[in-house]
Amino acid sequence: MAEPVNYTEDSIKSLDWREHIRLRPGMYIGKLGDGSAQDDGIYVLVKEILDNSIDEHMMGFGRTIDVKISEHRVEVRDYGRGIPLGKVIDCVSKINTGGKYDSGAFQKSVGLNGVGTKAVNALSDYFKVQSFREGETKLAEFEKGILINDAPIEKSTERNGTRTTFTPDNSIFKNYHFIPEYLENQIWNYAYLNAGLTINYNGKKYFSDKGLYDLLSNKIDEESIRYPIIHLKGNDIEIAMTHSGSYGEEYYSFVNGQYTTQGGTHLAAFREAIVKTIREFYKKDYDASDIRQAVVAAIAVRVQEPVFESQTKTKLGSQNIGPDGPTLRTFVNDFVKTELDNYLHKNPAAADAILKRILQSERERKEISGIKKLANERAKKANLHNKKLRDCRIHYDDPKGDEDLKNKTMLFITEGDSASGSITKSRDVQTQAVFSLRGKPLNCYGMTKKVVYENEEFNLLQHALNIEDGIENLRYRKIVIATDADVDGMHIRLLIMTYFLQFFPDLVKNGHLFILDTPLFRVRNKKETIYCYSDEERQRAIHKLGNKPEITRFKGLGEISPEEFGNFIGEDIRLDPIILNKDTKIADLLSFYMGKNTPDRQTFIIDNLRIEKDLALDDPKKAEEEETEAA
């Protein structure tokens, strides 16, 4: 029995603002991460600073924002009014201090709790803020939230506004790196939601003239659009929508300029309103899934005092448009019913195209209904004794539970018993699940969704992920393809990626698909072992250890012992996200890599072919040793 602990006045501790943020960063910015996921904390830090500049623009001050982001340093300069010089330090270091509590000044802003900038300050190795206001300037510098330079107010010739510079703390965001595509998406979203605003990011200009219309036109292939994008705007609401030729539903939802990646009340109301309006327009009770199949849409609303389900504001919980306004559901429904109905009456060609898409979806659904029923029954039985799935205890779609742990959930898709065995023995059973493939999966390029139900492996994978009816109830935050880095492993990766891109593209577009990065080499001597993920890392390790260290080349995941594997899927896991940039066309991508062999693809392979000798060390003797070892 443990010894009793005295519970006295000395047991009660009060942390200052900085200590609390650094002790519990997840409460303020969500999950930490290394930057491999688009909602990792380092991107939230950038967003928190940019939000302040956007709010200034929305109030009518400043039409340009300059953003510079290097490997570890972020600088944001806006041309708003500038923080009042006497309150610069308070605004970035005192919780519940800010200019957004007066709803007259910032009635529909994102950051209302006065925490965002302070969290960035506390979680940064270095943080500098400088305000320019009416010919004067005030500068303050911090390290990990501690003030190190309180400069006096000086004269200045610079334009009004605020410049904020920070470097995220590497001890909190371990091994972090910014992925340019994620930052670019973030910047584009700000541009789409603030038509007329110019953001200069690393020397490139981001500007949108048509708002959400531009967002959709940049997100989808022009060839797959069934009818011109419908773009509707009203007070505090804007929507854009069309139907495409792909599977699933794809939505981009925003509240007060915040990208709500997990949707919420406004998105639920919008999905409901689309179905209701279209049923009433055609005077027929079409199945909701047929109406929404292949829909691509964006919705942005502005709400007074929004209530989000977490500090990171990724899901809206508000029920009302404002304290005295209608419910959000009624507001969205009324707008869509009036505006979309009017549009369809005025544009019979678009109405006809929507009807054709609905009837196509209905036909496809009925065609596979029989096989779908049998496959689902089979999957239910398999779930009871699913040898392919070694599940974890916590899931991403759990209604309750620790948000940080839910965000850590991942499913490893492996091939072969040895790789599955190593991961299963070394994984974290709380948050990491394993799905084992039997050999190479089917190349499903060009096939219909019928194959998902006919192919037992695909169907079981679909059920393991819980994505049959969309990704709202996805059971794992990250889907990780874990295959060998050889030719067969690369082929299996392509086949799995084809499956997701063909039938569940929104899963990829929403940043849920990753490749597990495992070490290629182990370099060690009697004192130290270094795992290397590239030839450059191997050469550095050899230089560090010196005196002819032992070098092992890992040819497959099965060669790595479970004890070692634990090092690669724990805190220091390295994941490469599958990113589709705005110029990527899924149909063209799949056709090139997974269609019939073409001269173009053969030329591409020859031009990009690398052989083992390319990885040889500069030291000829070492290269010779490796070639002998490989032989």
ZAMARGU-4260 file (C-alpha; in steps of 0.2 Angstrom, whole numbers, plus 5000, padded with zeros to 4 digits):
<rodrens>
0) 5000/5000/5000 | 5007/5017/4995 | 5011/5029/5009 | 4999/5043/5013 | 5003/5060/5005
5) 5000/5075/5016 | 4987/5086/5007 | 4991/5104/5013 | 4991/5121/5007 | 5008/5117/4999
10) 5000/5104/4988 | 4990/5118/4979 | 5000/5125/4964 | 4996/5139/4953 | 5004/5140/4936
15) 5007/5156/4927 | 5000/5158/4909 | 5016/5153/4901 | 5019/5137/4912 | 5002/5131/4909
20) 5002/5133/4890 | 5019/5124/4889 | 5013/5110/4901 | 4997/5107/4892 | 4999/5113/4874
25) 4986/5102/4867 | 4973/5112/4877 | 4977/5127/4866 | 4983/5121/4849 | 4977/5103/4848
30) 4989/5089/4843 | 5008/5093/4842 | 5015/5082/4828 | 5030/5085/4817 | 5021/5094/4803
35) 5017/5078/4793 | 4998/5081/4795 | 4990/5096/4790 | 4982/5100/4807 | 4998/5098/4817
40) 5001/5111/4829 | 5015/5121/4819 | 5001/5125/4806 | 4989/5131/4820 | 5003/5143/4826
45) 5004/5150/4809 | 4985/5152/4808 | 4984/5160/4825 | 4995/5174/4820 | 4987/5176/4803
50) 4970/5176/4810 | 4974/5193/4819 | 4979/5200/4802 | 4964/5194/4794 | 4953/5201/4807
55) 4961/5218/4804 | 4957/5216/4785 | 4939/5212/4789 | 4937/5228/4799 | 4943/5237/4784
60) 4961/5240/4788 | 4975/5233/4777 | 4972/5225/4760 | 4989/5216/4760 | 4998/5203/4771
65) 5016/5198/4769 | 5021/5180/4775 | 5038/5173/4775 | 5041/5155/4781 | 5058/5146/4780
70) 5062/5129/4787 | 5059/5134/4805 | 5055/5153/4805 | 5039/5162/4802 | 5036/5180/4799
75) 5019/5189/4796 | 5018/5207/4793 | 5001/5215/4791 | 4996/5233/4787 | 4981/5236/4799
80) 4981/5248/4813 | 4995/5240/4823 | 4993/5235/4841 | 4991/5250/4853 | 5009/5253/4858
85) 5006/5253/4876 | 4998/5236/4876 | 5010/5227/4864 | 5017/5216/4878 | 5001/5213/4887
90) 4992/5207/4870 | 5005/5194/4867 | 5008/5188/4885 | 4993/5191/4896 | 4979/5178/4895
95) 4962/5186/4892 | 4969/5202/4885 | 4964/5207/4868 | 4954/5219/4857 | 4940/5207/4852
100) 4929/5206/4868 | 4919/5221/4862 | 4907/5213/4849 | 4906/5230/4841 | 4924/5230/4836
105) 4926/5211/4831 | 4908/5205/4830 | 4912/5190/4819 | 4930/5186/4822 | 4938/5169/4824
110) 4949/5172/4840 | 4938/5178/4854 | 4946/5171/4869 | 4963/5181/4869 | 4973/5165/4870
115) 4980/5162/4852 | 4995/5174/4851 | 5000/5170/4869 | 5000/5151/4865 | 5012/5155/4850
120) 5023/5165/4861 | 5024/5152/4875 | 5027/5138/4863 | 5041/5147/4853 | 5060/5146/4856
125) 5060/5164/4850 | 5045/5176/4848 | 5046/5195/4842 | 5032/5207/4840 | 5033/5224/4833
130) 5019/5237/4831 | 5020/5252/4819 | 5007/5265/4823 | 5006/5284/4818 | 5024/5286/4815
135) 5030/5277/4831 | 5035/5259/4834 | 5036/5247/4849 | 5046/5231/4849 | 5046/5216/4861
140) 5056/5200/4861 | 5053/5183/4871 | 5060/5166/4873 | 5048/5152/4877 | 5036/5166/4883
145) 5049/5175/4894 | 5052/5193/4890 | 5070/5196/4885 | 5069/5213/4877 | 5056/5227/4881
150) 5062/5240/4869 | 5057/5259/4871 | 5045/5267/4859 | 5054/5275/4844 | 5050/5285/4829
155) 5047/5275/4813 | 5043/5279/4795 | 5035/5262/4791 | 5017/5260/4787 | 5005/5256/4801
160) 5003/5237/4805 | 5011/5223/4815 | 5025/5212/4812 | 5026/5195/4821 | 5041/5183/4820
165) 5043/5166/4829 | 5052/5150/4829 | 5042/5135/4836 | 5050/5126/4850 | 5059/5110/4844
170) 5058/5102/4862 | 5038/5103/4860 | 5037/5100/4841 | 5050/5087/4840 | 5059/5085/4823
175) 5046/5097/4815 | 5046/5103/4797 | 5034/5113/4787 | 5027/5105/4772 | 5025/5118/4758
180) 5009/5111/4751 | 5000/5112/4768 | 5005/5130/4770 | 5000/5134/4752 | 4983/5127/4755
185) 4981/5137/4771 | 4986/5153/4762 | 4974/5149/4748 | 4960/5147/4760 | 4963/5164/4767
190) 4963/5171/4750 | 4946/5162/4745 | 4937/5168/4760 | 4943/5186/4759 | 4940/5191/4741
195) 4951/5206/4737 | 4964/5202/4750 | 4982/5200/4743 | 4993/5188/4753 | 5012/5188/4747
200) 5019/5171/4753 | 5037/5168/4750 | 5037/5180/4735 | 5022/5173/4727 | 5005/5182/4726
205) 4989/5174/4732 | 4973/5183/4727 | 4955/5177/4724 | 4942/5187/4715 | 4927/5175/4716
210) 4929/5168/4733 | 4922/5150/4735 | 4919/5149/4716 | 4938/5150/4714 | 4941/5137/4728
215) 4930/5124/4719 | 4937/5128/4702 | 4955/5125/4709 | 4950/5109/4718 | 4942/5099/4705
220) 4946/5093/4687 | 4937/5104/4674 | 4933/5088/4664 | 4924/5079/4678 | 4912/5094/4682
225) 4894/5089/4677 | 4888/5107/4676 | 4895/5125/4679 | 4899/5129/4698 | 4884/5136/4707
230) 4889/5151/4717 | 4877/5159/4729 | 4881/5173/4741 | 4870/5181/4755 | 4872/5190/4771
235) 4884/5180/4782 | 4884/5165/4770 | 4892/5160/4754 | 4891/5143/4745 | 4898/5135/4730
240) 4893/5118/4723 | 4893/5106/4708 | 4893/5087/4705 | 4908/5078/4698 | 4911/5060/4691
245) 4920/5053/4706 | 4914/5044/4721 | 4909/5050/4738 | 4905/5068/4745 | 4918/5082/4746
250) 4915/5097/4757 | 4925/5113/4762 | 4917/5121/4777 | 4922/5138/4785 | 4916/5148/4800
255) 4922/5166/4802 | 4936/5162/4790 | 4941/5146/4800 | 4943/5130/4790 | 4932/5118/4800
260) 4940/5102/4794 | 4928/5091/4805 | 4913/5101/4799 | 4900/5104/4812 | 4882/5112/4814
265) 4884/5122/4798 | 4890/5108/4787 | 4876/5096/4794 | 4863/5109/4790 | 4870/5112/4772
270) 4870/5093/4768 | 4852/5092/4774 | 4847/5107/4765 | 4854/5101/4748 | 4843/5085/4749
275) 4828/5094/4755 | 4829/5108/4741 | 4832/5095/4727 | 4818/5084/4733 | 4806/5098/4733
280) 4812/5105/4716 | 4809/5088/4707 | 4794/5083/4718 | 4802/5066/4721 | 4808/5058/4737
285) 4826/5053/4730 | 4837/5044/4742 | 4849/5056/4751 | 4864/5046/4746 | 4860/5047/4728
290) 4857/5066/4729 | 4874/5069/4737 | 4884/5056/4728 | 4899/5065/4720 | 4894/5082/4726
295) 4908/5094/4728 | 4904/5110/4738 | 4910/5123/4750 | 4901/5133/4763 | 4906/5148/4773
300) 4896/5156/4787 | 4899/5171/4799 | 4892/5168/4816 | 4892/5179/4831 | 4902/5172/4846
305) 4904/5155/4838 | 4906/5140/4849 | 4919/5127/4844 | 4921/5110/4851 | 4939/5112/4854
310) 4952/5127/4855 | 4958/5122/4838 | 4941/5126/4831 | 4940/5112/4818 | 4922/5108/4822
315) 4908/5120/4825 | 4896/5117/4839 | 4886/5133/4839 | 4867/5131/4836 | 4862/5149/4833
320) 4868/5162/4820 | 4869/5174/4834 | 4862/5178/4852 | 4846/5185/4845 | 4846/5176/4828
325) 4838/5160/4821 | 4846/5143/4823 | 4860/5139/4811 | 4850/5125/4804 | 4836/5136/4800
330) 4847/5150/4793 | 4856/5138/4781 | 4841/5129/4776 | 4831/5145/4772 | 4845/5152/4762
335) 4848/5136/4752 | 4830/5133/4749 | 4827/5150/4742 | 4843/5153/4732 | 4847/5136/4725
340) 4828/5133/4721 | 4829/5150/4711 | 4845/5145/4703 | 4838/5129/4697 | 4822/5137/4690
345) 4833/5150/4680 | 4846/5137/4674 | 4836/5122/4667 | 4853/5115/4660 | 4861/5113/4677
350) 4844/5106/4684 | 4844/5093/4670 | 4863/5089/4674 | 4859/5086/4692 | 4844/5075/4688
355) 4855/5064/4677 | 4869/5063/4690 | 4855/5058/4703 | 4848/5044/4692 | 4865/5038/4688
360) 4869/5036/4707 | 4852/5028/4710 | 4856/5015/4695 | 4873/5011/4702 | 4867/5009/4720
365) 4853/4997/4714 | 4865/4987/4703 | 4876/4983/4718 | 4863/4982/4732 | 4862/4963/4731
370) 4881/4960/4731 | 4883/4974/4744 | 4871/4965/4756 | 4880/4949/4755 | 4897/4957/4757
375) 4891/4967/4772 | 4885/4951/4780 | 4901/4943/4777 | 4911/4958/4784 | 4900/4957/4800
380) 4904/4939/4802 | 4923/4943/4798 | 4923/4957/4811 | 4919/4945/4825 | 4935/4935/4820
385) 4944/4946/4808 | 4961/4939/4806 | 4966/4953/4795 | 4963/4967/4808 | 4972/4968/4825
390) 4962/4983/4832 | 4967/4996/4844 | 4956/5002/4859 | 4953/5020/4855 | 4946/5026/4839
395) 4945/5043/4830 | 4926/5043/4829 | 4923/5039/4848 | 4910/5052/4853 | 4919/5054/4870
400) 4937/5052/4875 | 4954/5061/4875 | 4956/5072/4859 | 4975/5070/4859 | 4974/5051/4859
405) 4960/5051/4846 | 4971/5061/4835 | 4985/5048/4837 | 4975/5034/4831 | 4982/5025/4815
410) 4979/5010/4805 | 4995/5001/4797 | 4991/4992/4781 | 5005/4979/4779 | 5009/4965/4767
415) 5015/4948/4773 | 5015/4939/4790 | 5033/4944/4795 | 5030/4963/4793 | 5013/4962/4801
420) 5020/4952/4816 | 5034/4965/4819 | 5022/4979/4819 | 5009/4970/4830 | 5021/4966/4843
425) 5029/4983/4844 | 5013/4994/4842 | 5004/5004/4855 | 4988/4994/4857 | 4979/5010/4863
430) 4980/5019/4847 | 4988/5009/4833 | 4979/4995/4823 | 4986/4983/4810 | 4977/4977/4794
435) 4987/4963/4785 | 4985/4960/4766 | 4987/4944/4758 | 4999/4947/4744 | 4996/4960/4731
440) 4979/4968/4731 | 4969/4969/4715 | 4973/4984/4703 | 4956/4992/4703 | 4960/5006/4691
445) 4945/5009/4679 | 4933/4998/4689 | 4916/5002/4697 | 4913/5002/4715 | 4906/4985/4713
450) 4923/4978/4715 | 4924/4985/4733 | 4911/4973/4738 | 4916/4958/4727 | 4934/4959/4733
455) 4934/4952/4751 | 4950/4961/4756 | 4944/4978/4749 | 4927/4976/4758 | 4935/4971/4775
460) 4947/4986/4773 | 4932/4997/4770 | 4923/4991/4785 | 4939/4992/4796 | 4940/5010/4792
465) 4921/5013/4793 | 4920/5023/4777 | 4906/5015/4767 | 4895/5030/4769 | 4908/5043/4769
470) 4923/5048/4780 | 4913/5057/4794 | 4914/5041/4805 | 4932/5037/4800 | 4939/5025/4814
475) 4958/5031/4812 | 4965/5048/4810 | 4979/5041/4800 | 4980/5027/4787 | 4998/5022/4785
480) 5004/5011/4771 | 5018/5000/4778 | 5027/4991/4764 | 5045/4986/4760 | 5055/4999/4751
485) 5058/4987/4736 | 5050/4985/4719 | 5036/4973/4726 | 5033/4985/4741 | 5032/5000/4729
490) 5020/4991/4718 | 5009/4987/4733 | 5009/5005/4738 | 5003/5010/4721 | 4989/4997/4721
495) 4983/5003/4739 | 4984/5021/4734 | 4974/5017/4718 | 4960/5009/4728 | 4959/5025/4739
500) 4960/5038/4725 | 4948/5028/4714 | 4934/5025/4727 | 4938/5037/4742 | 4947/5052/4735
505) 4941/5063/4749 | 4951/5052/4762 | 4967/5057/4753 | 4961/5075/4750 | 4958/5077/4768
510) 4975/5072/4773 | 4972/5055/4780 | 4984/5044/4770 | 5002/5042/4773 | 5017/5031/4769
515) 5028/5024/4784 | 5046/5029/4782 | 5057/5016/4789 | 5076/5016/4790 | 5086/5009/4776
520) 5102/5007/4786 | 5108/5003/4804 | 5125/5010/4808 | 5133/5005/4825 | 5148/5002/4835
525) 5149/4995/4853 | 5143/5012/4861 | 5130/5019/4849 | 5117/5014/4836 | 5111/5026/4823
530) 5096/5022/4811 | 5097/5030/4794 | 5083/5035/4782 | 5094/5040/4768 | 5111/5038/4761
535) 5116/5056/4767 | 5111/5051/4785 | 5121/5035/4783 | 5136/5045/4778 | 5134/5057/4792
540) 5132/5042/4804 | 5148/5034/4798 | 5158/5050/4800 | 5151/5052/4817 | 5155/5034/4823
545) 5171/5032/4813 | 5183/5017/4814 | 5173/5006/4802 | 5156/5004/4811 | 5145/4989/4807
550) 5133/4994/4793 | 5116/4984/4790 | 5105/4987/4775 | 5087/4983/4779 | 5079/4975/4764
555) 5062/4972/4771 | 5051/4976/4786 | 5052/4958/4791 | 5070/4959/4794 | 5068/4972/4808
560) 5065/4964/4825 | 5049/4969/4835 | 5060/4977/4848 | 5069/4988/4835 | 5052/4992/4826
565) 5045/5000/4842 | 5058/5014/4839 | 5051/5018/4822 | 5032/5019/4825 | 5033/5027/4842
570) 5036/5046/4847 | 5049/5048/4833 | 5038/5040/4819 | 5042/5047/4802 | 5027/5048/4790
575) 5026/5054/4772 | 5009/5062/4768 | 5001/5058/4751 | 4997/5076/4745 | 4987/5081/4730
580) 4991/5098/4725 | 4978/5109/4716 | 4986/5105/4699 | 4985/5086/4702 | 4971/5077/4691
585) 4967/5061/4699 | 4960/5053/4683 | 4976/5058/4673 | 4987/5052/4688 | 4979/5035/4689
590) 4979/5033/4670 | 4997/5036/4669 | 5003/5025/4683 | 4990/5011/4684 | 4983/5011/4666
595) 4990/5001/4651 | 5008/5002/4648 | 5012/5017/4637 | 5028/5023/4629 | 5026/5039/4640
600) 5027/5028/4656 | 5041/5018/4650 | 5051/5033/4646 | 5047/5040/4663 | 5053/5024/4672
605) 5069/5024/4662 | 5073/5042/4665 | 5070/5041/4683 | 5078/5023/4686 | 5091/5022/4700
610) 5101/5007/4704 | 5110/5001/4719 | 5127/5008/4714 | 5119/5026/4715 | 5119/5023/4734
615) 5137/5018/4735 | 5148/5028/4747 | 5161/5040/4742 | 5174/5028/4750 | 5177/5015/4737
620) 5182/5002/4750 | 5165/5004/4759 | 5156/5003/4743 | 5165/4987/4738 | 5160/4980/4755
625) 5142/4984/4753 | 5142/4977/4736 | 5149/4961/4743 | 5136/4961/4757 | 5122/4964/4745
630) 5128/4950/4734
</rodrens>
